[in-house]
Amino acid sequence: MLTYAAKLTETPAAMEQGDVEALRDAGFTDRDILDIAQVVAYYAYANRIADGLGIELEPWIPTDG
């Protein structure tokens, strides 16, 4: 799941049917896979909106990766 999420985040154009099949092989249902994709996509969307509007992090949020 984390490999799928990282790939979808970092290189979305490289996603293939095999990525979904790997999740199925690991026991995830199609509904699970949809939920994973939606959560990953939502965070990408929310972060791009925040970045695009120049929103700064709260001072209590660590920024040292």
C-alpha positions in Angstrom: 0.0 0.0 0.0 2.8 2.5 0.9 4.7 1.7 -2.3 1.5 2.3 -4.3 0.8 5.6 -2.4 4.4 6.8 -2.9 4.4 6.0 -6.6 1.0 7.7 -7.1 2.3 10.8 -5.2 5.8 11.0 -6.9 5.2 9.7 -10.4 1.4 9.5 -11.1 1.9 9.2 -14.9 3.9 6.0 -14.3 1.0 4.2 -12.6 0.0 0.9 -14.3 -2.6 -1.8 -14.0 0.1 -3.9 -12.3 0.2 -1.4 -9.4 -3.5 -2.2 -8.7 -2.9 -5.9 -9.2 -0.1 -5.9 -6.6 -2.6 -4.4 -4.1 -5.2 -7.1 -5.0 -2.5 -9.8 -4.6 -1.7 -8.4 -1.1 -5.4 -8.8 -0.1 -6.9 -5.4 -0.7 -10.4 -5.2 -2.2 -11.3 -3.0 -5.0 -13.1 -0.7 -2.5 -9.9 -0.6 -0.4 -7.9 0.4 -3.5 -10.3 3.1 -4.4 -10.1 4.4 -0.8 -6.3 4.4 -0.9 -6.2 6.3 -4.3 -8.7 8.8 -3.0 -6.8 9.6 0.2 -3.6 9.9 -1.7 -5.2 12.2 -4.3 -6.9 14.3 -1.7 -3.7 15.0 0.1 -2.0 15.9 -3.2 -4.8 18.2 -4.0 -4.9 19.9 -0.6 -1.1 20.4 -0.5 -1.2 21.9 -4.0 -4.0 24.3 -3.1 -2.0 25.4 0.1 1.2 25.7 -1.9 -0.6 27.6 -4.7 -2.0 30.1 -2.2 1.2 30.6 -0.4 -0.2 29.3 2.9 2.6 28.9 5.5 2.8 26.1 8.0 1.8 26.6 11.5 4.9 27.3 13.7 4.4 24.0 15.6 4.7 21.9 12.5 8.2 20.5 12.0 9.7 21.2 8.5 13.0 19.2 8.7 11.6 16.2 6.8 
